[in-house]
């Protein structure tokens, strides 16, 4: 970082709110304690050991209960059940943890099932199981709270039945012809703040009540939400009590007050669709 930029950063710290200072302090603490040499299994164990809450009753009262296969076990004082860092997670009972890091790196580089299986030396069936277990972990990886300026928008995906060869609920689609096959579009909500913290979710419909299920308790009281002008967004703002900046994008309005826009969340939509459609078809 250049000297002047670093100097400006130090000067801006005094303008932060107490909540923002706590976030900064936690971020710096995590970056200092994180060991980039640890593999995926070790990272999970280290992170869990800082606060080993019981996955059965969610009590934080525990005692150490020996080590099995290199993993520390705990005994809950509330429900008397034992657990480790992987109990109750999608990674529970998966074998060959020494290969997880390689497989995960392959996923980030968009390797499909067969090349990923060859890279890790596992069977195609194992590669399929690992892929869906890791995707379940990603599905639950939602930001606890969105702050500052939050951008929100919905996008549509064509409903896919890839891999399902029998009992299709509609005629097979030919060359993307949606009108003749009555292909259903699935709405996906994405809310993202300027620190790249993201909350997303599949909606049954584009109504405000569906959005409340994903965003309740996730937007900071100090946040300002920017979104497309719609009755659903206005209703959502009233239900959750956050200030809303509406953009009339259909009339060509892209930026409001020089700072409020939804370009980051639209870029997220573009990358997501490119990853799903361009790589995995």
N, C-alpha and C positions, 0 to 999 in steps of 0.2 A: 504494500500500500504506500502511495506517495505521501510525503511529509505533510503537505497542506491538507490532503483528504483526511489523514489521521488526526491532524489538529482540529479540523472541523468536527470530526466524530467525537473527540473528547469534549469539545465545547457543547455539543448537542446533548450530552448526558444529563446536564443540569436541567434541561427542559422536559425530561421524561417524567411520567407519572410514577407513583409508587408501584403500581401493577407492572408497568413496563420495565422498571428497574429490577423487579423480581424475576421477570422473564429473562432479561439480559444476564443476571447473575447465574441463573440456572443453566442457561445456554453455555456460558463460559466454563462453569463447573463440569458440565457433561463433556465438553470438548477436551478438557484437561485429563479426565479420568478414562476416556475411551481409548482402548488399545487397538490400533488398526491391524495388529498381527493376529488377534484372536479370530478363530474361525466362528462360523455361525452358532454352533452348539455352545462354545465357550462364552460368546457374547450373551446368549440367552441366559446362561447360568449366572454370569456376573450381574446382569441387570436384575434378575429375579432375587438374587441374594440380598440386594439392598432393601427390599421390602417383600418378604416371602408370605404374602397373604394366602390363606387357605382357599383353594378353588372350589371347595365343596360348600362351606358356610360363610366364606369371605371374612373370617376372623383373622386378626393380625397377632393373636396370641399363640405362640408355637414353641416347640423345643426341637433341638436337633435329634435326628433319628437314624444315625449311621449313614454310610455311603454305599451305594450299589451301582456297579458298572461305571464308576467314576462320577456319579451324580449324587450330590448331597440330598438326603431325604429329610423331611420334616414331619413332625407329629402335631396335629392341631389340638390345643388344650380345650377347645370348645366342643368339637364334635368327635375327637379321638381318632380321626381318620388320618392316614399318612399320605404324603404327596411329594412331588419334586417339581422342578422348574417347568416341566413339560406336561404335567397332569392337567387334563381338561383343555388342552390346546390342540390345534390341528396337527402339531408335530408329535403328539403322543404316540408311542409304540412304533414309530418309523425307525427302520434299521439303517445301518451304514451312515451315521451322522458325519463321519469324516468326508463324505462325498457331497453333503448338502451345499457347501459353499460353492463348489464347482458347478453344481446343478443350478443354483440360484444365479450365478454369474451368466450361465447360458441363457436363462430366462430373460435377463436384462438385455442380452444381445439378440433376443427374439429367436432363439433356437426352438424348432418344433420338436415333437416327441422323439422321433427316431434319432436325429443327430444328437439330442441331449442324452439319450440312453447310451449311445456309442461313446460320447465324451466322458461319461461317468462310469462306464463298464457295468451297467445294470440292464435288466430286461425292459422290453417295451411296456409290459404291465406295470412294473415298478415306476417307470418314467411317467406313466399316466397317473398313477396314484400320487406321486410326489407333486406333479403339476397342480392337481386339484387341492392338495393339502396346502401348498404354498399360496395358492390363490385365495383360500379361505383366510389365511393369515392377513393377506393384503386387504381382503374385504372388511376386516375388523380394524384396519389401520386408519382410523379417522381422527382428525384433530379434536382435542378436548374442547378447545375454545378458539373462536375466530375473533380477531381484534382489529383495531385501527379502521382501515377502509376495506370493506368486504364486498367482493363482486359476486353476483349470483345470476345464473341463467340456466335454462334447460336446453337439452338437445335431444334428438330423436335417433333411435337405432332401429333398423329393420329387424323384426323378430326372426331369430335364426334357429333352425333345427338341424344344424350341421352334425353329421354322424348318425342321425336317426333315419333309418332306411324303411321303416314300416310305420303304418298308422299315422301318417302326416295329417294334421287337422285342416290342411288346405292343399290345393293343387301345387305341384312342384313349380318353383319360380324359374323362369327361363330368361337369362341375360338381364336380370335386374328389372323385369317387367312387373311392377308392383300392382298396377291398376287391374290387370286381368286376374291376378291371383289373390287379390284382397289381402295383401301382406300387411300385418299389423305393425305399427310403429310404436316402439317402447320408449316412453319419456325417461330421461335420466337428469336428475338435478345435480348441479355442481355449485358449491359455494367455496370461494377461495379468497384469502386475504393477501395483502401485499408482501407477507413473509412466506408465502407459498404454503401456508397451512390450509388443508383442503378437507371438506366434508362432501361426500357424494352419495347418491343412492338412487335405486330404481323406483319409479313412481307407478302406482296403479293408474293414476290419471294426473292431469296438470292442475288440480285444485289445491287451494291453500291448505286444506286439512291434511293432505298427503305430505306436503312440504313440512308441516309442523312436526310430523313424526321424526324427520331426520334432523331438524334444526333446533328443536326445543332444548334449551340449556347449552347450546353450542356457540351462541353469539354474545360477545362481551357487552356489558351495559354501556361501555364507552365507544362501541363500534358504530360506524355509519355504513349502511348497506346501499350499494348501487346496483340497479337492475333495470331491465326493460320495463316500460310502462305497461302494466296489465292489472286487471281487477284482482287476480289471484295474488300478485305480489303486494298490492295495497292491503288486502285482507290479512295476509301473512304478517305484514308489519304491525297491524293493529293487534293481532293475537299475541305476538311475541314482544311487542313494545319497543321496537328499534326504529330510529330515524331512517327514512327511505329517500334516496335520490333516484328519480325515475328518468330514464332516457327514452326519447321518442325516436328509436332507431329507424322505424318505418318512414319517418320524415327526414332521415339523413343526419340526425343528431348523434354524434359519436362521443363527445366530451362535454361534461357539464362543469362549470366554474373552473375550468382549466385543470381539474384533477380527478373528477369522478368519471369513470368509464368502465367498461366490462371487457377490455381487450385481453387481459390476462386470462380470464376464464374462457374466453372464446379460443385463445391459443391452446389452452388445455384440452378443449373439445377437439380441436384439429389434430393435436398429437395423439389423442386417444383413438380417434377414428382411423388415423393413418396406421397406428400400431395394430388395431384389430382387423381392419379391412385390407391394408396393404401387405401385411406380413402373414397373418393367419387366415385371411380370406373368410 
